[in-house]
Amino acid sequence: MNVVMNPDAERTRDRIFECIVRYKRAHDGLSPSGKYIAEACFIAPSTVRYHLYRLEGEGRIRLVKGGGIEVVGGRWECEGAQGHSCA
């Protein structure tokens, strides 16, 4: 069975992933809301949810109970907190 990749869906997923990373860097590792991602990427909240599940399936993120999003392998440095990780 051949799996057909949709390049538009992949680009959307990459945009969502980059949005999450930028937000976490700017907010000391906190996770953006689905609504924030939807507005920032100009897509519907249901589309965000779909792609978050796909990103989790790809192993790029981990969805945490309560709405958190962990970037797999991600580590966030707080500005001005040299040597301390915000996790």
N, C-alpha and C positions, 0 to 999 in steps of 0.2 A: 504494500500500500504506500503510495506516494503522498507526502504531506505538502500541500501548496502553501507557501508563505505569502502573506499579503504585505507588500512593502509599505503601504499606507499605515496599516496597523502597527507594524514594527516601528515606523517613525513616530507614531503617536505614543507608543510605549516608551521609546527613548526620550521623547519630550517630557513625559510624566516622570520618568526616572530622574532626569536632569533637574526638573522642578523640585522634586523631593530633596535632592542633594543640595541644591542652592539654598532652599529654605532651611535645611538643617544647619548648614554652615553659617547662615545669617542669624539663626536663632538658638545658638548654643546646643544644637543637637535635638531640639524639639521637633516633633512631626507636624507637617501641615495637615489641615483638615481636607477631607474630600472636596468640600465646597471651595476651599482655597485653590486646590489643584484644578478643579473644573474651571474656575474663573480665570486662573493664570494661563491655562492651556486652551481656553475658548472651546470647551467641550462639555457635554452633559454629565452630571454627577453619575448617572448609570454607566456611562462610558468609562469614567474614572474607575469605578468599582470593578468593572470587567478587566481593565488593564492592570489594576493592582493585583487581582487574583492571578493573572497571567505572569506578571513580574515575579510573584511569589513562586509560581510553578517553575519558572526559569531559574530560581535560586538567587535572584538579584536583590530581593527584599524579603523581609519576614513581617507578616502582619501580626501585631500584638493585640491581645484582648484589651478593649478599652479605646481602640482607635490609633494606637501607636504604629509607627512604621519604622522598622530597623533596616538599614542598608547593610546587607551581608558584607562583612569585612570593613565596614565604615567605622571611622574613628574621628571624632570632632574635637578640635582644639578651640577652647574659648579664647577670645581676644584678650590679651593682657594676662593670661594665666599660663605662663611659660611652664612647660613640663607637666601640666595637669590636663587630663583628658576629661571631657564632658560626657564621654561614652555616648 
